[in-house]
């Protein structure tokens, strides 16, 4: 499995990997993770260890910071799954989310070929909750949007109230870096008009161990029942680690909304908005599932 640690919390795919390892491990399944970084902070081995612990990943993880494994397999997306049989041949691969039933059936097939034991034929029942829930693809109208100059898109200069769908703006004293925008003074803001059930923002304190307070508004008001897992109903939250923060999980109806985040403290970096567990051409990594002894 290829993965990147920016998420810092499990998603539906990660839960399935964990469940598959537990269910099929006694029958010969071995899961090996490969961590391929997207942002510079993901190259830090301690950050990867923290994320693996947070995501309850117990399988070995190869650090692919120079993209050697990524390029060797011509990989192009996070997450990616490679299914290897007992003879070391890649029999199936899957990029992105969904199609879990086919993936699990492939595990069962390869294990049955390699073992004389009876392999379970039922499927793992996984239903993530909170940040672990699968994306609501039917309502998703907003793309992953980067803020640093290397891949920035849809930024406009003007009042938040005038933003069109999928446009964003920043106010305050910001420095635009290659991968992120960095706040130099308190009370900086970012606004984004989006259409999705969920809104996440990858953020980092500028200095390790520091804390940056922030407050989120949706359509100019506290989020209430639309708060994500990393804020309270009044929109209050704190950036403490280099990871993805779930800021909005709104109930139906899903319509265009104006998201705003104000940072009470300076020295924070914001990297990318995401709105679902998308098939992204740089995600937390890839996994190799070896089926057989």
N, C-alpha and C positions, 0 to 999 in steps of 0.2 A: 504494500500500500504506500503510495506517495502521499506525503502530508506536509503541511506547514503549521507552525505552532501558534500563529497569530490568533486563532480562534479562542484558545485558552479555555474552552469548555467543549464538552462532547456534542456532536450532532447525531442525527439518526443513523448515519453510516458508521460512525465510531461505535455506537451502541451495538450495531449488528456485528461489527468485527469482534467486539468483546464477547458477544453471545456465541458467535461461530467458534471462536477459540475455545470457549468453555465447553460447548456441546460436542465439537468434533475433535478436540485435542486428544482424547483417549483413543480415537480411531485413526490417528496419524496426521492430523492437520497441524502444520507449523506456520505461524504468521510472522513475517519479518517486515518491519516498517522501514521506510526510507524517508528521512526528513530533508526536503529540498526547500531552502529558504526563499522568500520573496523580498523581505525587507532586511536591512542590515542588522537590526536587533535580533533577527531570527538566526543569525549565524553564531550567536552566543550559546555555547553548549549548556550553560547553567539555565538559560531560558528554556531550552528544549527539555531539560530534565524536569523543570518545574511544570511545563505544559503536559508532559507525559504523565506525571504524577496526578495532575489535576484532572486529566482525561481518563485516569484509571488504566492506562496502557502498561501492561506488564511484559509485552513481547519485546525482543531486541529491536533496536532502532539504529540504522546506519545513518551517519551524518553525511549528507551529500552537498556540502556547502559550495563546492566548485562545479556542481551540476554534471559530474562525470557519469553517474548512473542515469540521470535524467536524459543526457544526450545519447548514451549507449543504447537506451531503449526507445529512442525517438519519442519520448513522452512529451505531452503537450497540455496536460490538465491536472488539476487537483480536484478531487481525489482520483487516483487511478488504482485499479486492482489487476494484478497479474496472477493467473492460476497455473501453477507448475505441477506436472504429474510426478510420479515416483521415479521416472527416468530423467527428470530435469528438463522436460520439454514444456514450453509455454503452450497451453492448450486453449486458453481463453483470456481475454482482457476486457476490462470495462473502465471507461473514463466518465467521471461525473457521478451524479446521484441517480437513484432509482434503479429499476431492473434488478431489484434484490432477489426476487424469486429465481430468476435465471441464474444468478451468481451462486445462490445456495444449492440449486440443483446441480450445478457444475461441480461444486465441492463434493456433493454426495456421489456423483458419478465417478470422479477421480479416486475417491477413497474406496469405493466399491471395487474398482479395477485393481487397486493395490493391496487390498486386505481381504482376508477370508472371514472377518467378523461382519456381523450384520450392522450396516450403517443406517441410522434413523432416517426415515423418509419424510417426517413432518418438518414444517418450516418454523424458524425462530420467530416468535411473536414479539416484535419490538415496536413500541409506540413512544417516541420521545415526548417529553413535556418541557415547557419553558423554552430555554434556548436550545434544547436538544430536539425540539420538534422539527419535522421536515418543513421545508418552505411551502407557502401557499402559492403555488405557481399560477393558479387561475387568476389571482388578483395582482400579480406582479407586473408593474409597468415601468419600473425604474431600474436602470442598469448599475452595475458596480461602477463607482466614480472615484477616481484618484485625485488627490489634491496637490501633490508635489509637481514641479514643472516637468519632470520626465514624462509623465503620462496624464497631466491635468486635462480635464475636459469640462465644458459647460459652465465655466466660471464667468460670471458677469459682475460688473461694478455698478451698484445701485442699491436702492432700498429693498429690503427683504419682501415687502408687500407687493413689489412689482415682478417678482420671480415667476417665470413660466415653469411648467412641469419639467423636472429634471435639471433645472438650473440651480446654481448655488452661488453664494456670495459670502465674503468675510469682511468684518469691520473691526477696527482696532489696530494695534501695532503688531503686525505679523511679518515674519521673514519666510519667503518661499524657498524651500530647499528642493533637492532633487527628488526625494521620495515623500516629503511631508511639508506642511506649513507649521511654523513654530511661533508661539505667542511670546512676545517680549515683555508686555505690560499687562496688568490685570484688566478684567472686564472686556476682553476680546470676544467676538461672537462669530458663529458660523450659522448660516441659514440655508435650507435646502427644501425645495418644493418637490414632494415625492408621491408616489402611488404604490403602496405595498402594505402588507400586514405588518411586516417587521422592518425596523431600521437599526443597523449596527454601524458603529464607527470604530475603526482601529485607532487607538490613541496610546500615548506613552508620556510619562513624566520625563522632562528633559534630563533630570538627574536621578540616578538610581536611589531608591529609598525615599524619595520625596512624594508628597501628596498634593494633588491639584483638585480643588473643589469646583463643581460646575452645577448649573441648573438648566433643565430642559423645558421648553414650551412647545406646545403643538397648537397651531392656529391661535397663538398669542395667549394661551392659557396653560396652567399645569396639566399634565397628561391624565391624571386621575386613573381610570381603569385601563388606559392605553399605555401605562408605564411598562418599560422593559425590565428584565431581570436585574439590571445594574443601577436602577434608580428607584426612588420611592414615588408615591402617587403625586407628590408635589414637584417632582422632577429633579430632586436633589441627588447628586452622586459624587463620587470621588475617583479620580484616576490615580491608581497606585502601582500599576504594572503595565508592561508593554504587551498589550493584547487587544482583542476585539471586545467592545462593550455593546451589550444589547440595550438600546435606549428606548425603543418603541416596540410594543406588541399590541396593536390596536384591535378591538373587536369590530365586527361588522356594523354598518356597511363600510367597505374599503373604498375610499374616494381620495382625490387629491388633497394633500395636507401640507401645511407649512411647518416645517421642523426648525426650531432654533435652539442653539446651545450657547450659553454664556459661561465663560470661565471666570470664577471669582479670583483665582490665583493665576499668575503667569507661569512661564516655563513648562508648557505642555506642547506636544507635537501631535498633529492629526494627519493620518495617512490616507485612509480610503473609507468611503461609505459602501456598505453592502446591504442588500435587501432580501437576500435568500441564500440558501446553500447552493450557489450556482455552479455550473461547469465553467471554471475559470482557468485561464491559461497561465496560472501560477497559483497554486494553493498549497495546503500544508504538506503534501507529499504523495507517495505511492506505497503500496504494499504488495508483497509477494506471498501468496498463499501456497505453500508446498503441501501437496496432498499425497501422503504416503510415507512409509517408514524409510 
